[in-house]
Amino acid sequence: MNLPCITDYDNGISAIDAEHCRTGLAAIHLIIEGDKVALVDTGTSFSILGVMTILRQRNLALENVVYVFLTHVHLDHAGGAGIFMYHFPNAKLVVHPRGAIHMADPTRLIAGTVAVYGETEFRRMYGEVRPVDIKRIIEAPDGFSIKLNGRSFLFLDTPGHARHHCCIFDERSRSFFTGDTFGISYREFDVDGMEFVFPTTTPVQFDPIAAHTSLDRLMSYNPDYAFLTHYGRIGNLSRHAHEMHDLIDAHVAIAEKFRRQNPNRHALLVENLTKLLLNRLTIHGCKLSENRIYNLLNMDVELNAQGLENWLGLSKE
């Protein structure tokens, strides 16, 4: 097979393209410390061949993978966990306590994803979702720490995107692996080295108050970088944290505008979220065509609209 796209950073960290839906959508972060390996998130079951190819290219045995860290258990981040654990016999899966049961028995996780995408699209996007032996799962509550060949990683409970979300602080690089807590930042939107970041309000557990709190908690560590599953490393974190707070509020304001149920509410949410992000991208200096921007954003906007509708249903009228 062709070698998947990989971006190497310093401190033994690389971003391997999970090859989910398109190039540059989802990253699996590879951490090498001496002869030991950890992976952060797994992509889907389709991602395993690319990761194994990269390991072979770098003369790393499958037995050298000792940890698979999950930021949360949404299937674009964790759908491949079962098959990864099958191929990495010495690995332990480290996951938020709320997510552990879903990795041991993914039945409800699969059902929830099928409800969003439909059975056919689910199979196309995620393939097989295997359970993980409970004896190989390590639960990581808030403040949990673990070492990779002496290198320390701290797990923080960071709800907002999901109640089973954690972010992982790497003391060596002074950086966080943020899953979806620090939003989405596609490299196609970079302008003169400055990234563009926007929140993900995906169903079903979006909580704007918790999202703000989690962002502030991450920034209290004064991190140098954030490694986002969507996609790769970003800097300029003080600026982006400010923008994220503002865009979370802007998403909520759009949802509140259409709080009253009507048959066109979803379409109106999609339309207004698209306008919001197009406007911010114009201010950012993005020169891509509107058609290209739509193609990059359409799935995220659709999911954000669904998540906001769900949040409206849960919040008080």
KAKAFEN-V351502 format. One record per residue. N is the residue number from 1. RES is the residue in one small letter. PHI is phi in degrees with one decimal (* if undefined). Layout:
BEGIN
n:res:phi
N:RES:PHI
N:RES:PHI
END
This chain:
BEGIN
n:res:phi
1:m:*
2:n:-71.0
3:l:-68.1
4:p:-66.8
5:c:-63.0
6:i:-137.3
7:t:-117.7
8:d:-96.0
9:y:-113.0
10:d:-86.7
11:n:59.4
12:g:71.2
13:i:-108.8
14:s:-136.3
15:a:-109.6
16:i:-98.1
17:d:-66.0
18:a:-74.0
19:e:55.6
20:h:-102.7
21:c:70.7
22:r:-157.0
23:t:-65.7
24:g:84.1
25:l:-91.0
26:a:-136.9
27:a:-114.1
28:i:-106.7
29:h:-90.3
30:l:-99.7
31:i:-121.4
32:i:-113.2
33:e:-128.5
34:g:66.0
35:d:-102.9
36:k:-110.3
37:v:-131.1
38:a:-125.7
39:l:-120.5
40:v:-110.6
41:d:66.2
42:t:-127.0
43:g:62.7
44:t:-106.6
45:s:-61.9
46:f:-73.6
47:s:-83.0
48:i:-63.2
49:l:-64.1
50:g:-64.2
51:v:-64.9
52:m:-63.2
53:t:-64.0
54:i:-63.0
55:l:-61.4
56:r:-62.1
57:q:-60.5
58:r:-99.0
59:n:57.7
60:l:-111.1
61:a:-73.4
62:l:-59.0
63:e:-68.5
64:n:-79.9
65:v:-78.7
66:v:-106.0
67:y:-139.6
68:v:-119.6
69:f:-92.8
70:l:-110.0
71:t:-73.9
72:h:-165.6
73:v:-107.4
74:h:-59.1
75:l:-71.8
76:d:-73.9
77:h:-104.0
78:a:-132.2
79:g:-62.5
80:g:-90.2
81:a:-57.4
82:g:-61.3
83:i:-73.7
84:f:-62.5
85:m:-65.5
86:y:-63.1
87:h:-86.1
88:f:-111.5
89:p:-65.9
90:n:-98.0
91:a:-82.1
92:k:-111.0
93:l:-94.8
94:v:-110.8
95:v:-150.5
96:h:-53.9
97:p:-54.9
98:r:-70.7
99:g:-94.8
100:a:-59.4
101:i:-63.3
102:h:-75.2
103:m:-80.1
104:a:-73.5
105:d:-140.0
106:p:-81.7
107:t:-55.7
108:r:-68.5
109:l:-62.2
110:i:-63.2
111:a:-60.5
112:g:-65.5
113:t:-72.2
114:v:-61.1
115:a:-63.3
116:v:-79.7
117:y:-103.6
118:g:90.5
119:e:-61.5
120:t:-64.3
121:e:-67.5
122:f:-58.0
123:r:-63.9
124:r:-66.0
125:m:-83.0
126:y:-117.5
127:g:63.6
128:e:-84.9
129:v:-115.9
130:r:-95.8
131:p:-72.7
132:v:-110.5
133:d:-56.2
134:i:-57.2
135:k:-71.0
136:r:-104.3
137:i:-102.9
138:i:-110.2
139:e:-80.9
140:a:-118.5
141:p:-71.9
142:d:-55.3
143:g:88.8
144:f:-65.6
145:s:-129.8
146:i:-149.8
147:k:-116.9
148:l:-110.9
149:n:53.6
150:g:92.6
151:r:-90.9
152:s:-91.3
153:f:-129.2
154:l:-112.8
155:f:-103.0
156:l:-115.8
157:d:-73.8
158:t:-132.8
159:p:-70.2
160:g:134.8
161:h:-80.5
162:a:-155.5
163:r:-76.7
164:h:-107.2
165:h:-104.0
166:c:-128.7
167:c:-114.7
168:i:-119.8
169:f:-94.2
170:d:-97.5
171:e:-65.3
172:r:-62.6
173:s:-92.5
174:r:51.3
175:s:-136.9
176:f:-106.7
177:f:-92.8
178:t:-107.1
179:g:53.4
180:d:-114.9
181:t:-64.7
182:f:-95.4
183:g:82.2
184:i:-120.4
185:s:-147.8
186:y:-84.3
187:r:-65.4
188:e:-64.0
189:f:-94.0
190:d:-63.0
191:v:-128.5
192:d:52.6
193:g:84.1
194:m:-96.4
195:e:-83.7
196:f:-117.2
197:v:-125.6
198:f:-142.2
199:p:-77.7
200:t:-115.5
201:t:-110.4
202:t:-48.7
203:p:-63.2
204:v:-126.1
205:q:-123.0
206:f:-58.6
207:d:-140.4
208:p:-62.8
209:i:-63.9
210:a:-64.4
211:a:-62.8
212:h:-61.5
213:t:-62.2
214:s:-64.8
215:l:-59.5
216:d:-62.0
217:r:-65.8
218:l:-59.6
219:m:-68.9
220:s:-65.1
221:y:-86.0
222:n:49.6
223:p:-70.5
224:d:-79.6
225:y:-143.6
226:a:-123.9
227:f:-104.8
228:l:-95.4
229:t:-61.8
230:h:-120.7
231:y:-153.5
232:g:82.5
233:r:-85.7
234:i:-127.3
235:g:-111.9
236:n:53.1
237:l:-69.7
238:s:-62.6
239:r:-62.7
240:h:-69.1
241:a:-62.7
242:h:-60.7
243:e:-65.4
244:m:-62.6
245:h:-56.9
246:d:-64.8
247:l:-74.6
248:i:-60.7
249:d:-62.9
250:a:-66.2
251:h:-62.9
252:v:-64.1
253:a:-62.2
254:i:-64.2
255:a:-60.5
256:e:-63.1
257:k:-59.5
258:f:-115.4
259:r:-60.7
260:r:-67.7
261:q:-64.7
262:n:-154.8
263:p:-61.1
264:n:-100.1
265:r:-60.0
266:h:-60.8
267:a:-61.9
268:l:-67.3
269:l:-61.9
270:v:-58.3
271:e:-60.2
272:n:-73.8
273:l:-65.1
274:t:-62.6
275:k:-60.8
276:l:-58.3
277:l:-71.8
278:l:-62.0
279:n:-63.3
280:r:-67.2
281:l:-67.6
282:t:-63.7
283:i:-60.8
284:h:-65.0
285:g:98.7
286:c:-65.2
287:k:-107.0
288:l:-66.5
289:s:-67.6
290:e:-59.7
291:n:-62.3
292:r:-65.5
293:i:-62.8
294:y:-56.9
295:n:-63.6
296:l:-76.2
297:l:-102.3
298:n:-60.0
299:m:-67.3
300:d:-66.8
301:v:-64.5
302:e:-60.3
303:l:-67.4
304:n:-61.7
305:a:-63.9
306:q:-61.2
307:g:-64.2
308:l:-67.9
309:e:-61.9
310:n:-63.4
311:w:-62.1
312:l:-60.3
313:g:-68.8
314:l:-88.9
315:s:-81.0
316:k:-71.0
317:e:-69.9
END
